[in-house]
Amino acid sequence: MIKTFEKFDAVKSLVGGELSQPLDGIIRFHSGQTPPSDSAIDTKLKELQADYDAKQYQRDRAVEYPQIGDQLDMLYHAIDAGKVNKTSDFYKALKAVKDKHPKG
């Protein structure tokens, strides 16, 4: 899924507070914020997109990790067997996903 950020996202990130954007597309500031310049908005849009893109590995990992209940069961069995180390199924399952989708 491709995510693209809109001007509203950038403005919200830059100024915070209460904003709205009715159907007319004009951003309205409700908390006395100073509207950012177009260049600041463009810079923030690029920053938001770069940050999102850099975290693709997190989204890829999330769908491949075992369900949390399964992770806890693996951890319990590793503890019960006295194998809370790199030989446990718990460690191996998570490590496989992390290796498949390395950080940045």
Chimera marker file (.cmm) of the C-alpha trace (Angstrom):
<marker_set name="trace">
<marker id="1" x="0.000" y="0.000" z="0.000" r="1" g="1" b="0" radius="0.5"/>
<marker id="2" x="1.418" y="3.355" z="-1.023" r="1" g="1" b="0" radius="0.5"/>
<marker id="3" x="0.888" y="6.233" z="1.378" r="1" g="1" b="0" radius="0.5"/>
<marker id="4" x="1.048" y="9.819" z="0.237" r="1" g="1" b="0" radius="0.5"/>
<marker id="5" x="0.846" y="12.776" z="2.522" r="1" g="1" b="0" radius="0.5"/>
<marker id="6" x="-1.351" y="15.778" z="1.893" r="1" g="1" b="0" radius="0.5"/>
<marker id="7" x="-0.809" y="19.463" z="2.606" r="1" g="1" b="0" radius="0.5"/>
<marker id="8" x="-3.095" y="19.148" z="5.657" r="1" g="1" b="0" radius="0.5"/>
<marker id="9" x="-0.813" y="16.458" z="7.141" r="1" g="1" b="0" radius="0.5"/>
<marker id="10" x="2.211" y="18.725" z="6.771" r="1" g="1" b="0" radius="0.5"/>
<marker id="11" x="0.465" y="21.767" z="8.217" r="1" g="1" b="0" radius="0.5"/>
<marker id="12" x="-0.863" y="19.748" z="11.179" r="1" g="1" b="0" radius="0.5"/>
<marker id="13" x="2.634" y="18.443" z="11.849" r="1" g="1" b="0" radius="0.5"/>
<marker id="14" x="4.141" y="21.928" z="11.638" r="1" g="1" b="0" radius="0.5"/>
<marker id="15" x="1.678" y="23.961" z="13.716" r="1" g="1" b="0" radius="0.5"/>
<marker id="16" x="-0.343" y="21.473" z="15.792" r="1" g="1" b="0" radius="0.5"/>
<marker id="17" x="-3.488" y="22.622" z="17.529" r="1" g="1" b="0" radius="0.5"/>
<marker id="18" x="-6.974" y="22.497" z="16.105" r="1" g="1" b="0" radius="0.5"/>
<marker id="19" x="-7.299" y="22.628" z="12.331" r="1" g="1" b="0" radius="0.5"/>
<marker id="20" x="-10.043" y="21.858" z="9.874" r="1" g="1" b="0" radius="0.5"/>
<marker id="21" x="-10.299" y="21.520" z="6.136" r="1" g="1" b="0" radius="0.5"/>
<marker id="22" x="-13.888" y="21.645" z="4.913" r="1" g="1" b="0" radius="0.5"/>
<marker id="23" x="-14.880" y="20.512" z="1.444" r="1" g="1" b="0" radius="0.5"/>
<marker id="24" x="-13.637" y="23.800" z="-0.011" r="1" g="1" b="0" radius="0.5"/>
<marker id="25" x="-10.060" y="22.582" z="0.669" r="1" g="1" b="0" radius="0.5"/>
<marker id="26" x="-9.004" y="25.658" z="2.633" r="1" g="1" b="0" radius="0.5"/>
<marker id="27" x="-7.178" y="24.855" z="5.869" r="1" g="1" b="0" radius="0.5"/>
<marker id="28" x="-8.611" y="26.756" z="8.807" r="1" g="1" b="0" radius="0.5"/>
<marker id="29" x="-6.642" y="27.428" z="11.991" r="1" g="1" b="0" radius="0.5"/>
<marker id="30" x="-8.672" y="27.378" z="15.209" r="1" g="1" b="0" radius="0.5"/>
<marker id="31" x="-5.972" y="27.707" z="17.868" r="1" g="1" b="0" radius="0.5"/>
<marker id="32" x="-4.312" y="30.958" z="16.829" r="1" g="1" b="0" radius="0.5"/>
<marker id="33" x="-1.515" y="29.236" z="14.905" r="1" g="1" b="0" radius="0.5"/>
<marker id="34" x="0.577" y="31.082" z="12.355" r="1" g="1" b="0" radius="0.5"/>
<marker id="35" x="0.128" y="29.460" z="8.931" r="1" g="1" b="0" radius="0.5"/>
<marker id="36" x="3.430" y="28.012" z="7.677" r="1" g="1" b="0" radius="0.5"/>
<marker id="37" x="5.013" y="29.107" z="4.410" r="1" g="1" b="0" radius="0.5"/>
<marker id="38" x="4.598" y="27.034" z="1.249" r="1" g="1" b="0" radius="0.5"/>
<marker id="39" x="8.294" y="26.143" z="1.351" r="1" g="1" b="0" radius="0.5"/>
<marker id="40" x="7.988" y="24.920" z="4.960" r="1" g="1" b="0" radius="0.5"/>
<marker id="41" x="4.982" y="22.809" z="3.927" r="1" g="1" b="0" radius="0.5"/>
<marker id="42" x="6.857" y="21.335" z="0.949" r="1" g="1" b="0" radius="0.5"/>
<marker id="43" x="9.854" y="20.521" z="3.152" r="1" g="1" b="0" radius="0.5"/>
<marker id="44" x="7.623" y="18.894" z="5.770" r="1" g="1" b="0" radius="0.5"/>
<marker id="45" x="5.828" y="16.825" z="3.105" r="1" g="1" b="0" radius="0.5"/>
<marker id="46" x="9.174" y="15.445" z="1.924" r="1" g="1" b="0" radius="0.5"/>
<marker id="47" x="10.212" y="14.761" z="5.526" r="1" g="1" b="0" radius="0.5"/>
<marker id="48" x="6.961" y="12.938" z="6.347" r="1" g="1" b="0" radius="0.5"/>
<marker id="49" x="7.247" y="10.812" z="3.204" r="1" g="1" b="0" radius="0.5"/>
<marker id="50" x="10.916" y="9.981" z="3.830" r="1" g="1" b="0" radius="0.5"/>
<marker id="51" x="10.172" y="8.983" z="7.426" r="1" g="1" b="0" radius="0.5"/>
<marker id="52" x="7.256" y="6.803" z="6.324" r="1" g="1" b="0" radius="0.5"/>
<marker id="53" x="9.300" y="5.160" z="3.574" r="1" g="1" b="0" radius="0.5"/>
<marker id="54" x="12.227" y="4.502" z="5.943" r="1" g="1" b="0" radius="0.5"/>
<marker id="55" x="9.925" y="2.502" z="8.225" r="1" g="1" b="0" radius="0.5"/>
<marker id="56" x="8.694" y="0.069" z="5.580" r="1" g="1" b="0" radius="0.5"/>
<marker id="57" x="10.558" y="-2.718" z="7.375" r="1" g="1" b="0" radius="0.5"/>
<marker id="58" x="8.315" y="-2.188" z="10.428" r="1" g="1" b="0" radius="0.5"/>
<marker id="59" x="5.157" y="-2.639" z="8.377" r="1" g="1" b="0" radius="0.5"/>
<marker id="60" x="6.616" y="-5.703" z="6.647" r="1" g="1" b="0" radius="0.5"/>
<marker id="61" x="7.581" y="-7.270" z="9.969" r="1" g="1" b="0" radius="0.5"/>
<marker id="62" x="4.232" y="-6.590" z="11.620" r="1" g="1" b="0" radius="0.5"/>
<marker id="63" x="2.320" y="-8.859" z="9.249" r="1" g="1" b="0" radius="0.5"/>
<marker id="64" x="4.857" y="-11.688" z="9.509" r="1" g="1" b="0" radius="0.5"/>
<marker id="65" x="5.422" y="-11.895" z="13.252" r="1" g="1" b="0" radius="0.5"/>
<marker id="66" x="3.523" y="-14.702" z="14.963" r="1" g="1" b="0" radius="0.5"/>
<marker id="67" x="0.357" y="-13.580" z="16.763" r="1" g="1" b="0" radius="0.5"/>
<marker id="68" x="1.115" y="-12.210" z="20.242" r="1" g="1" b="0" radius="0.5"/>
<marker id="69" x="-0.607" y="-15.183" z="21.897" r="1" g="1" b="0" radius="0.5"/>
<marker id="70" x="1.641" y="-17.551" z="19.941" r="1" g="1" b="0" radius="0.5"/>
<marker id="71" x="4.694" y="-15.488" z="20.892" r="1" g="1" b="0" radius="0.5"/>
<marker id="72" x="3.766" y="-15.661" z="24.565" r="1" g="1" b="0" radius="0.5"/>
<marker id="73" x="3.212" y="-19.412" z="24.318" r="1" g="1" b="0" radius="0.5"/>
<marker id="74" x="6.644" y="-19.874" z="22.716" r="1" g="1" b="0" radius="0.5"/>
<marker id="75" x="8.200" y="-17.695" z="25.406" r="1" g="1" b="0" radius="0.5"/>
<marker id="76" x="6.480" y="-19.654" z="28.181" r="1" g="1" b="0" radius="0.5"/>
<marker id="77" x="7.739" y="-22.953" z="26.775" r="1" g="1" b="0" radius="0.5"/>
<marker id="78" x="11.257" y="-21.552" z="26.393" r="1" g="1" b="0" radius="0.5"/>
<marker id="79" x="11.224" y="-20.396" z="30.027" r="1" g="1" b="0" radius="0.5"/>
<marker id="80" x="9.713" y="-23.691" z="31.197" r="1" g="1" b="0" radius="0.5"/>
<marker id="81" x="12.427" y="-25.641" z="29.365" r="1" g="1" b="0" radius="0.5"/>
<marker id="82" x="15.143" y="-23.357" z="30.734" r="1" g="1" b="0" radius="0.5"/>
<marker id="83" x="15.994" y="-22.263" z="27.172" r="1" g="1" b="0" radius="0.5"/>
<marker id="84" x="15.490" y="-18.508" z="27.208" r="1" g="1" b="0" radius="0.5"/>
<marker id="85" x="18.308" y="-17.947" z="24.745" r="1" g="1" b="0" radius="0.5"/>
<marker id="86" x="19.044" y="-17.987" z="21.038" r="1" g="1" b="0" radius="0.5"/>
<marker id="87" x="18.074" y="-21.646" z="20.693" r="1" g="1" b="0" radius="0.5"/>
<marker id="88" x="14.438" y="-21.162" z="21.738" r="1" g="1" b="0" radius="0.5"/>
<marker id="89" x="11.611" y="-21.256" z="19.194" r="1" g="1" b="0" radius="0.5"/>
<marker id="90" x="10.571" y="-17.831" z="20.485" r="1" g="1" b="0" radius="0.5"/>
<marker id="91" x="13.913" y="-16.276" z="19.575" r="1" g="1" b="0" radius="0.5"/>
<marker id="92" x="14.194" y="-18.127" z="16.254" r="1" g="1" b="0" radius="0.5"/>
<marker id="93" x="10.698" y="-17.072" z="15.105" r="1" g="1" b="0" radius="0.5"/>
<marker id="94" x="11.274" y="-13.385" z="15.794" r="1" g="1" b="0" radius="0.5"/>
<marker id="95" x="14.840" y="-13.449" z="14.478" r="1" g="1" b="0" radius="0.5"/>
<marker id="96" x="13.696" y="-14.967" z="11.167" r="1" g="1" b="0" radius="0.5"/>
<marker id="97" x="11.296" y="-12.070" z="10.571" r="1" g="1" b="0" radius="0.5"/>
<marker id="98" x="13.882" y="-9.464" z="11.597" r="1" g="1" b="0" radius="0.5"/>
<marker id="99" x="16.477" y="-11.013" z="9.284" r="1" g="1" b="0" radius="0.5"/>
<marker id="100" x="14.000" y="-11.125" z="6.394" r="1" g="1" b="0" radius="0.5"/>
<marker id="101" x="13.117" y="-7.440" z="6.865" r="1" g="1" b="0" radius="0.5"/>
<marker id="102" x="16.226" y="-5.668" z="8.214" r="1" g="1" b="0" radius="0.5"/>
<marker id="103" x="16.014" y="-2.225" z="9.722" r="1" g="1" b="0" radius="0.5"/>
<marker id="104" x="16.720" y="0.607" z="7.309" r="1" g="1" b="0" radius="0.5"/>
<link id1="1" id2="2" r="1" g="1" b="0" radius="0.2"/>
<link id1="2" id2="3" r="1" g="1" b="0" radius="0.2"/>
<link id1="3" id2="4" r="1" g="1" b="0" radius="0.2"/>
<link id1="4" id2="5" r="1" g="1" b="0" radius="0.2"/>
<link id1="5" id2="6" r="1" g="1" b="0" radius="0.2"/>
<link id1="6" id2="7" r="1" g="1" b="0" radius="0.2"/>
<link id1="7" id2="8" r="1" g="1" b="0" radius="0.2"/>
<link id1="8" id2="9" r="1" g="1" b="0" radius="0.2"/>
<link id1="9" id2="10" r="1" g="1" b="0" radius="0.2"/>
<link id1="10" id2="11" r="1" g="1" b="0" radius="0.2"/>
<link id1="11" id2="12" r="1" g="1" b="0" radius="0.2"/>
<link id1="12" id2="13" r="1" g="1" b="0" radius="0.2"/>
<link id1="13" id2="14" r="1" g="1" b="0" radius="0.2"/>
<link id1="14" id2="15" r="1" g="1" b="0" radius="0.2"/>
<link id1="15" id2="16" r="1" g="1" b="0" radius="0.2"/>
<link id1="16" id2="17" r="1" g="1" b="0" radius="0.2"/>
<link id1="17" id2="18" r="1" g="1" b="0" radius="0.2"/>
<link id1="18" id2="19" r="1" g="1" b="0" radius="0.2"/>
<link id1="19" id2="20" r="1" g="1" b="0" radius="0.2"/>
<link id1="20" id2="21" r="1" g="1" b="0" radius="0.2"/>
<link id1="21" id2="22" r="1" g="1" b="0" radius="0.2"/>
<link id1="22" id2="23" r="1" g="1" b="0" radius="0.2"/>
<link id1="23" id2="24" r="1" g="1" b="0" radius="0.2"/>
<link id1="24" id2="25" r="1" g="1" b="0" radius="0.2"/>
<link id1="25" id2="26" r="1" g="1" b="0" radius="0.2"/>
<link id1="26" id2="27" r="1" g="1" b="0" radius="0.2"/>
<link id1="27" id2="28" r="1" g="1" b="0" radius="0.2"/>
<link id1="28" id2="29" r="1" g="1" b="0" radius="0.2"/>
<link id1="29" id2="30" r="1" g="1" b="0" radius="0.2"/>
<link id1="30" id2="31" r="1" g="1" b="0" radius="0.2"/>
<link id1="31" id2="32" r="1" g="1" b="0" radius="0.2"/>
<link id1="32" id2="33" r="1" g="1" b="0" radius="0.2"/>
<link id1="33" id2="34" r="1" g="1" b="0" radius="0.2"/>
<link id1="34" id2="35" r="1" g="1" b="0" radius="0.2"/>
<link id1="35" id2="36" r="1" g="1" b="0" radius="0.2"/>
<link id1="36" id2="37" r="1" g="1" b="0" radius="0.2"/>
<link id1="37" id2="38" r="1" g="1" b="0" radius="0.2"/>
<link id1="38" id2="39" r="1" g="1" b="0" radius="0.2"/>
<link id1="39" id2="40" r="1" g="1" b="0" radius="0.2"/>
<link id1="40" id2="41" r="1" g="1" b="0" radius="0.2"/>
<link id1="41" id2="42" r="1" g="1" b="0" radius="0.2"/>
<link id1="42" id2="43" r="1" g="1" b="0" radius="0.2"/>
<link id1="43" id2="44" r="1" g="1" b="0" radius="0.2"/>
<link id1="44" id2="45" r="1" g="1" b="0" radius="0.2"/>
<link id1="45" id2="46" r="1" g="1" b="0" radius="0.2"/>
<link id1="46" id2="47" r="1" g="1" b="0" radius="0.2"/>
<link id1="47" id2="48" r="1" g="1" b="0" radius="0.2"/>
<link id1="48" id2="49" r="1" g="1" b="0" radius="0.2"/>
<link id1="49" id2="50" r="1" g="1" b="0" radius="0.2"/>
<link id1="50" id2="51" r="1" g="1" b="0" radius="0.2"/>
<link id1="51" id2="52" r="1" g="1" b="0" radius="0.2"/>
<link id1="52" id2="53" r="1" g="1" b="0" radius="0.2"/>
<link id1="53" id2="54" r="1" g="1" b="0" radius="0.2"/>
<link id1="54" id2="55" r="1" g="1" b="0" radius="0.2"/>
<link id1="55" id2="56" r="1" g="1" b="0" radius="0.2"/>
<link id1="56" id2="57" r="1" g="1" b="0" radius="0.2"/>
<link id1="57" id2="58" r="1" g="1" b="0" radius="0.2"/>
<link id1="58" id2="59" r="1" g="1" b="0" radius="0.2"/>
<link id1="59" id2="60" r="1" g="1" b="0" radius="0.2"/>
<link id1="60" id2="61" r="1" g="1" b="0" radius="0.2"/>
<link id1="61" id2="62" r="1" g="1" b="0" radius="0.2"/>
<link id1="62" id2="63" r="1" g="1" b="0" radius="0.2"/>
<link id1="63" id2="64" r="1" g="1" b="0" radius="0.2"/>
<link id1="64" id2="65" r="1" g="1" b="0" radius="0.2"/>
<link id1="65" id2="66" r="1" g="1" b="0" radius="0.2"/>
<link id1="66" id2="67" r="1" g="1" b="0" radius="0.2"/>
<link id1="67" id2="68" r="1" g="1" b="0" radius="0.2"/>
<link id1="68" id2="69" r="1" g="1" b="0" radius="0.2"/>
<link id1="69" id2="70" r="1" g="1" b="0" radius="0.2"/>
<link id1="70" id2="71" r="1" g="1" b="0" radius="0.2"/>
<link id1="71" id2="72" r="1" g="1" b="0" radius="0.2"/>
<link id1="72" id2="73" r="1" g="1" b="0" radius="0.2"/>
<link id1="73" id2="74" r="1" g="1" b="0" radius="0.2"/>
<link id1="74" id2="75" r="1" g="1" b="0" radius="0.2"/>
<link id1="75" id2="76" r="1" g="1" b="0" radius="0.2"/>
<link id1="76" id2="77" r="1" g="1" b="0" radius="0.2"/>
<link id1="77" id2="78" r="1" g="1" b="0" radius="0.2"/>
<link id1="78" id2="79" r="1" g="1" b="0" radius="0.2"/>
<link id1="79" id2="80" r="1" g="1" b="0" radius="0.2"/>
<link id1="80" id2="81" r="1" g="1" b="0" radius="0.2"/>
<link id1="81" id2="82" r="1" g="1" b="0" radius="0.2"/>
<link id1="82" id2="83" r="1" g="1" b="0" radius="0.2"/>
<link id1="83" id2="84" r="1" g="1" b="0" radius="0.2"/>
<link id1="84" id2="85" r="1" g="1" b="0" radius="0.2"/>
<link id1="85" id2="86" r="1" g="1" b="0" radius="0.2"/>
<link id1="86" id2="87" r="1" g="1" b="0" radius="0.2"/>
<link id1="87" id2="88" r="1" g="1" b="0" radius="0.2"/>
<link id1="88" id2="89" r="1" g="1" b="0" radius="0.2"/>
<link id1="89" id2="90" r="1" g="1" b="0" radius="0.2"/>
<link id1="90" id2="91" r="1" g="1" b="0" radius="0.2"/>
<link id1="91" id2="92" r="1" g="1" b="0" radius="0.2"/>
<link id1="92" id2="93" r="1" g="1" b="0" radius="0.2"/>
<link id1="93" id2="94" r="1" g="1" b="0" radius="0.2"/>
<link id1="94" id2="95" r="1" g="1" b="0" radius="0.2"/>
<link id1="95" id2="96" r="1" g="1" b="0" radius="0.2"/>
<link id1="96" id2="97" r="1" g="1" b="0" radius="0.2"/>
<link id1="97" id2="98" r="1" g="1" b="0" radius="0.2"/>
<link id1="98" id2="99" r="1" g="1" b="0" radius="0.2"/>
<link id1="99" id2="100" r="1" g="1" b="0" radius="0.2"/>
<link id1="100" id2="101" r="1" g="1" b="0" radius="0.2"/>
<link id1="101" id2="102" r="1" g="1" b="0" radius="0.2"/>
<link id1="102" id2="103" r="1" g="1" b="0" radius="0.2"/>
<link id1="103" id2="104" r="1" g="1" b="0" radius="0.2"/>
</marker_set>
